[in-house]
Amino acid sequence: MALFSALYALGFVPEAVAEAGDAVSSFFRYDRGRSLSIVASTAEATAETGAAPVVDGVPADEPRILIDDIDVDANIVFPESADLNILNTALTKGVVYYPGSGKLGEVGSVFLFGHSTGLKVVYNKNFEVFNRLKELEAGDVIRVQSDGREYWYRVLGMTIQKADDANINLSTARKLLTISTCRIFGGREDRYVVEAEFMRSYPLRVATSAADTSS
């Protein structure tokens, strides 16, 4: 075990083993989060199989955001510009990536935003995608799937900001993910702003069913 620890620290282990080690170390480092069963189960599965985490049916051309603690599973829209009309249209289709913000897993702040509403009946579910964003707690895990990888971010905290003050520092020297939504659908007064830091990324493989493997 001591030898493995030394080799892992120096990077002299196979990629699959390294990913298991990263997941385990993330588990002990971020032991306050409610969703860290994801980290633990992924570490266990990776260690047993020696393979990267498997996610069933991940479409390569549809980036998604998943937050298990608040039941978020939504696609991410990448608008062609930051024009207000274009952004508003994009919001009707899912969570929106702000053009020019950071890249996943890299230095900078990835800025995502989406709708929330207090309405009881909503026909377009994208209008309520971040209804429970305010429930996130420090340590919760946010997962983003894009280009065949899954990126994990750990929530640092949430603030309520006035719309005019809700400026996102896109040039930060850290690897951050920032998510924002309004407190009232259609309102501009206040924003919930969640900040999370990058933990780890994993390659994704589309799981094949037993029927597929037997044919």
C-alpha positions as CSV (number, residue, x, y, z in Angstrom):
1,M,0.0,0.0,0.0
2,A,2.9,2.3,0.8
3,L,4.5,1.5,-2.5
4,F,1.2,2.2,-4.4
5,S,0.8,5.5,-2.5
6,A,4.3,6.6,-3.5
7,L,3.9,5.6,-7.1
8,Y,0.5,7.3,-7.3
9,A,1.9,10.5,-5.9
10,L,4.6,10.5,-8.5
11,G,2.3,9.6,-11.3
12,F,3.8,6.2,-12.1
13,V,0.6,4.2,-12.3
14,P,-1.7,3.2,-15.2
15,E,-4.4,5.7,-16.1
16,A,-7.3,3.7,-14.8
17,V,-5.6,3.1,-11.5
18,A,-4.7,6.8,-11.3
19,E,-8.4,7.7,-11.8
20,A,-9.4,5.3,-9.0
21,G,-6.8,7.0,-6.7
22,D,-8.0,10.4,-7.7
23,A,-11.6,9.5,-6.8
24,V,-10.5,8.0,-3.5
25,S,-8.5,11.1,-2.6
26,S,-11.3,13.3,-3.7
27,F,-13.6,11.4,-1.4
28,F,-11.5,12.0,1.7
29,R,-10.7,15.6,0.8
30,Y,-14.3,16.5,0.2
31,D,-16.1,14.4,2.9
32,R,-18.6,17.1,3.8
33,G,-20.7,16.9,0.6
34,R,-24.0,15.1,0.4
35,S,-23.4,13.7,-3.0
36,L,-20.0,12.2,-2.4
37,S,-21.6,8.7,-2.7
38,I,-20.9,9.4,-6.4
39,V,-17.2,9.8,-5.7
40,A,-17.0,6.7,-3.5
41,S,-19.0,4.4,-5.8
42,T,-17.0,5.6,-8.8
43,A,-13.8,4.9,-7.0
44,E,-14.9,1.5,-6.0
45,A,-16.2,0.6,-9.5
46,T,-13.0,1.9,-11.2
47,A,-10.7,0.0,-8.8
48,E,-12.6,-3.2,-9.3
49,T,-12.9,-3.1,-13.1
50,G,-9.8,-1.1,-14.0
51,A,-11.9,0.9,-16.4
52,A,-13.1,4.4,-16.7
53,P,-16.6,5.2,-15.3
54,V,-19.4,4.1,-17.6
55,V,-22.4,6.3,-18.3
56,D,-25.2,4.8,-20.2
57,G,-26.3,6.5,-23.4
58,V,-24.3,9.7,-23.3
59,P,-24.9,11.6,-26.6
60,A,-21.5,12.9,-27.7
61,D,-23.1,16.0,-29.3
62,E,-25.2,17.1,-26.3
63,P,-23.3,18.5,-23.3
64,R,-25.3,18.1,-20.0
65,I,-25.2,19.3,-16.4
66,L,-26.1,16.9,-13.6
67,I,-26.6,17.8,-10.0
68,D,-28.0,14.8,-8.1
69,D,-28.7,16.7,-4.9
70,I,-31.3,18.9,-6.5
71,D,-32.4,16.6,-9.3
72,V,-30.9,18.6,-12.2
73,D,-30.3,16.7,-15.5
74,A,-30.4,19.2,-18.4
75,N,-28.7,19.8,-21.6
76,I,-26.4,22.8,-22.1
77,V,-26.9,25.3,-24.9
78,F,-23.9,27.1,-26.5
79,P,-25.3,30.3,-28.2
80,E,-23.3,31.8,-31.0
81,S,-23.1,35.2,-29.3
82,A,-23.8,37.2,-26.1
83,D,-26.6,39.1,-27.8
84,L,-29.5,39.5,-25.3
85,N,-32.1,38.2,-27.7
86,I,-30.0,35.2,-28.6
87,L,-29.3,34.4,-24.9
88,N,-33.1,34.7,-24.1
89,T,-33.9,32.3,-26.9
90,A,-31.2,29.8,-25.7
91,L,-32.7,29.9,-22.2
92,T,-35.9,28.3,-23.5
93,K,-33.8,25.3,-24.7
94,G,-31.8,24.5,-21.6
95,V,-29.0,25.7,-19.4
96,V,-26.9,28.3,-21.2
97,Y,-23.2,28.6,-21.4
98,Y,-22.1,32.3,-21.5
99,P,-20.0,32.8,-24.6
100,G,-16.4,33.7,-23.8
101,S,-16.4,32.3,-20.3
102,G,-14.0,29.6,-19.2
103,K,-13.4,26.1,-20.5
104,L,-14.3,23.0,-18.5
105,G,-11.4,21.8,-16.4
106,E,-9.2,24.7,-17.3
107,V,-8.2,27.9,-15.5
108,G,-11.0,30.5,-15.7
109,S,-14.7,30.5,-14.7
110,V,-17.2,28.5,-16.7
111,F,-20.4,30.5,-16.5
112,L,-23.7,28.7,-16.8
113,F,-27.2,30.2,-16.2
114,G,-30.7,29.1,-16.5
115,H,-34.3,29.8,-15.5
116,S,-36.2,29.2,-12.3
117,T,-39.8,29.9,-11.5
118,G,-42.3,29.7,-8.7
119,L,-45.2,28.8,-11.0
120,K,-47.0,25.6,-10.2
121,V,-47.6,24.6,-13.8
122,V,-44.8,24.9,-16.3
123,Y,-45.1,23.5,-19.8
124,N,-41.4,24.2,-20.8
125,K,-39.4,22.4,-18.2
126,N,-36.4,24.5,-19.0
127,F,-38.1,27.3,-17.2
128,E,-37.7,25.5,-13.9
129,V,-34.3,23.8,-14.4
130,F,-32.7,25.7,-11.5
131,N,-35.7,25.9,-9.1
132,R,-33.8,24.2,-6.4
133,L,-30.4,25.8,-7.0
134,K,-30.7,27.7,-3.6
135,E,-30.6,24.3,-1.8
136,L,-27.0,23.5,-2.8
137,E,-24.6,23.3,0.0
138,A,-20.8,23.5,0.2
139,G,-19.3,20.2,-0.8
140,D,-22.1,19.1,-3.1
141,V,-20.9,17.8,-6.5
142,I,-21.8,19.3,-9.8
143,R,-21.1,17.1,-12.9
144,V,-20.8,18.4,-16.5
145,Q,-20.6,16.0,-19.4
146,S,-19.0,17.3,-22.6
147,D,-16.9,16.0,-25.5
148,G,-16.7,12.5,-24.1
149,R,-15.6,13.5,-20.5
150,E,-17.4,14.1,-17.2
151,Y,-16.1,17.1,-15.2
152,W,-16.7,17.2,-11.4
153,Y,-16.9,20.5,-9.5
154,R,-17.3,20.9,-5.7
155,V,-19.7,23.6,-4.5
156,L,-17.9,26.3,-2.5
157,G,-21.0,28.2,-1.6
158,M,-24.0,30.3,-2.7
159,T,-24.7,34.0,-2.5
160,I,-27.6,36.2,-3.4
161,Q,-26.6,39.2,-5.5
162,K,-28.4,42.1,-7.0
163,A,-28.6,41.8,-10.7
164,D,-26.4,44.9,-11.2
165,D,-23.8,43.5,-8.9
166,A,-23.8,39.9,-10.2
167,N,-20.6,40.3,-12.1
168,I,-18.7,37.1,-12.8
169,N,-14.9,37.2,-12.8
170,L,-14.1,35.2,-16.0
171,S,-10.4,35.9,-15.7
172,T,-9.8,34.2,-12.4
173,A,-6.6,32.2,-12.0
174,R,-8.6,29.3,-10.5
175,K,-10.6,26.5,-12.2
176,L,-14.2,27.5,-11.4
177,L,-17.7,26.8,-12.4
178,T,-20.3,29.6,-11.7
179,I,-24.0,29.0,-12.0
180,S,-26.7,31.7,-11.7
181,T,-30.4,31.9,-11.8
182,C,-33.0,34.6,-10.9
183,R,-34.9,34.3,-7.7
184,I,-38.2,35.1,-9.4
185,F,-39.1,34.0,-13.0
186,G,-38.9,37.1,-15.2
187,G,-37.5,39.2,-12.4
188,R,-34.2,41.0,-12.4
189,E,-33.9,42.0,-8.8
190,D,-31.8,39.3,-7.3
191,R,-29.8,36.3,-8.4
192,Y,-28.7,33.1,-6.8
193,V,-25.0,32.6,-7.6
194,V,-23.3,29.3,-6.9
195,E,-19.5,29.0,-7.2
196,A,-17.8,25.6,-7.5
197,E,-14.2,24.5,-7.9
198,F,-12.8,21.9,-10.3
199,M,-12.1,18.5,-8.8
200,R,-11.5,16.0,-11.5
201,S,-12.5,14.8,-15.0
202,Y,-13.1,11.3,-16.3
203,P,-13.5,9.8,-19.8
204,L,-17.0,8.5,-20.6
205,R,-17.9,5.3,-22.4
206,V,-21.4,4.6,-23.6
207,A,-22.5,1.4,-21.8
208,T,-23.7,-1.4,-24.0
209,S,-26.6,-3.5,-22.9
210,A,-26.5,-7.3,-22.6
211,A,-28.7,-7.6,-25.7
212,D,-26.1,-5.6,-27.7
213,T,-23.1,-7.6,-26.5
214,S,-24.8,-10.9,-27.2
215,S,-25.7,-10.1,-30.8
